[in-house]
């Protein structure tokens, strides 16, 4: 019996960063599988999502929302333009700025994917219980962590 205990692997305890990273990877994998039914990647979904408001966005806003470096986003948007999902247009107020928008084809893809993801999110929320508390807590955590380190160090 003693040998059996020694060979049983114990799982190390996880800190908050590890727990969040693990949950994010698992959720991203789940979302990727759902989006694959629409031939859409998670990165494309994030671009579609920010552009879905119809207001047009500069590439730096899209890159920030999609959590992608600018060169990677540019290649992705170029591909989405060639697929007819997105188009670019000069800003009417500042002709130096270029805004990205969803095309009608992009809007259709967004709506189909949003429906699939909303259903999956509802199933996940039901399985977790808690009436949306996790989303609220994650928003609060993000807000707290977004405060510059100098301010948090000064208040400690």
QUIHUGI-V230825 format. One record per backbone hydrogen bond with DSSP energy under -0.5 kcal/mol. CO is the residue of the C=O (numbers start at 0). NH is the residue of the N-H. E is the energy in kcal/mol with one decimal. If there is no record, write none. Layout:
BEGIN
CO | NH | E
CO | NH | E
END
This chain:
BEGIN
0 | 4 | -1.9
1 | 5 | -1.7
2 | 6 | -1.6
3 | 7 | -1.2
14 | 18 | -2.6
15 | 19 | -2.8
16 | 20 | -2.4
17 | 21 | -2.7
18 | 22 | -2.5
19 | 23 | -2.6
20 | 24 | -2.4
21 | 25 | -2.4
22 | 26 | -2.8
23 | 27 | -2.9
24 | 28 | -2.2
25 | 29 | -2.1
26 | 30 | -2.9
27 | 31 | -2.7
28 | 32 | -1.9
29 | 33 | -1.8
30 | 34 | -3.0
31 | 35 | -1.7
32 | 36 | -0.6
33 | 36 | -1.1
34 | 37 | -1.9
34 | 39 | -1.8
35 | 38 | -1.7
40 | 44 | -2.5
41 | 45 | -2.1
42 | 46 | -1.7
43 | 47 | -2.9
44 | 48 | -3.0
45 | 49 | -1.9
46 | 50 | -2.0
47 | 51 | -1.1
49 | 52 | -0.8
50 | 53 | -1.9
50 | 101 | -0.6
56 | 99 | -2.5
57 | 60 | -0.6
57 | 61 | -1.9
58 | 62 | -3.0
59 | 63 | -2.1
60 | 64 | -2.5
61 | 65 | -3.0
62 | 66 | -0.9
62 | 67 | -2.1
68 | 72 | -2.5
69 | 73 | -2.7
70 | 74 | -1.8
71 | 75 | -2.2
72 | 76 | -3.3
73 | 77 | -2.5
74 | 78 | -2.1
75 | 79 | -2.4
76 | 80 | -2.7
77 | 81 | -2.2
78 | 82 | -1.4
79 | 84 | -2.7
79 | 85 | -1.0
80 | 83 | -1.4
83 | 105 | -0.5
84 | 102 | -2.5
86 | 100 | -2.7
88 | 98 | -3.3
93 | 90 | -0.6
93 | 96 | -2.2
96 | 90 | -2.8
97 | 58 | -0.5
98 | 88 | -2.5
99 | 56 | -1.5
100 | 86 | -2.2
102 | 106 | -2.5
103 | 107 | -2.3
104 | 108 | -2.2
105 | 109 | -2.7
106 | 110 | -2.5
107 | 111 | -2.2
108 | 112 | -2.8
109 | 113 | -3.0
110 | 114 | -1.8
111 | 115 | -1.9
112 | 116 | -2.8
113 | 117 | -2.6
114 | 118 | -2.0
115 | 119 | -2.0
116 | 120 | -2.7
117 | 121 | -2.4
118 | 122 | -2.1
119 | 123 | -2.3
120 | 124 | -2.8
121 | 125 | -2.4
122 | 126 | -2.2
123 | 127 | -2.0
124 | 128 | -2.4
129 | 132 | -1.4
131 | 135 | -1.7
132 | 136 | -2.8
133 | 137 | -2.8
134 | 138 | -2.3
135 | 139 | -2.3
136 | 140 | -2.7
137 | 141 | -2.6
138 | 142 | -2.4
139 | 143 | -2.5
140 | 144 | -2.7
141 | 145 | -1.7
142 | 146 | -0.5
143 | 146 | -1.0
147 | 150 | -0.8
147 | 151 | -1.6
148 | 152 | -2.5
149 | 153 | -1.8
150 | 154 | -1.5
151 | 155 | -0.7
152 | 155 | -0.6
END
